[in-house]
Amino acid sequence: VGTSRGSAKKVLRPFFAMAAAEQACYTLLNINDDAETPNEMQLRQDLQKGDTSTRVTAVKKIIQMILNGEKMPGLLMPIIQYAMPTNDHLMKKLLLVFFEIVPKMQADGKLLHEMILVCDAYRRDLQHPNEYIRGSTLRFLCKLKEPELLEPLMPAIRQCLEHRHAYVRRNAVLAIYTIYKNFDYLISDAPELMQDFLEKEQDASCKRNAFMMLIHVDQERALDYLSTCIEQVHTFNDILQLVIVELVYKVCYANPAERGRFIRCIYNLLNSSSSAVRYEASGTLVTLSSAPAAVKEAAKC
């Protein structure tokens, strides 16, 4: 009670430093401390003999216990056997959280044998007829840090780029971007794949994600694509126009010789129907050019 704010910071700083040094945490759940901690035998019985509602409750408790530091390796196989085969959407969402946080490696650093079954289950989910199950599975794969789990799924992830639903394609691009960023050898042709995807794709959000990936992993390819459609930029959706403004700013600021190539694109975006695009374009124009005509055009926005 009598501790000052400054001394409290000194106490907490080492704690946060130690926490940062441990394995990264991606999902935080609110845990009721008043709830009674279930034993492993009871949870196993609920998974084996319970109905869907009972199994959902059991998986929730297991997730809470793992987040509290319990390992519970004996419940991994029952979850694979009795919880994973369900079509219940709530259970599928909980299992995504469970397999995000559950330890996947043996003490010697090798992948647990049970993970082969998990990998096969998620390969089937990537081919599921329900587009939202496909999309949520793709988002889950963005959080995995085990290349041994991701490698067998790469063909299915690639196929999702051709799915009829934009939600699936959009998340497939995010999955490929994340996997390429962390383990580029799993999909070494990702930049070329995204360039081909951009040329065929019609959905604005999918194009935006693919273009953003190229900006960060292969800027030359991003510029090549922009050069092919620079006259049509004013017809694009605002989310794609904003990314284009960002790219032009980065390129022209780093290499002023490119201004003549792309400054007309920024002029065109001053007439965008989106106020956010006009604002960003005018700021970029003033940054890249001090000509009176440029300043005058930017001031009109």
Order of alpha helices (4+ residues) and beta strands (2+ residues): alpha-alpha-alpha-alpha-alpha-alpha-alpha-alpha-alpha-alpha-alpha-alpha-alpha-alpha-alpha-alpha
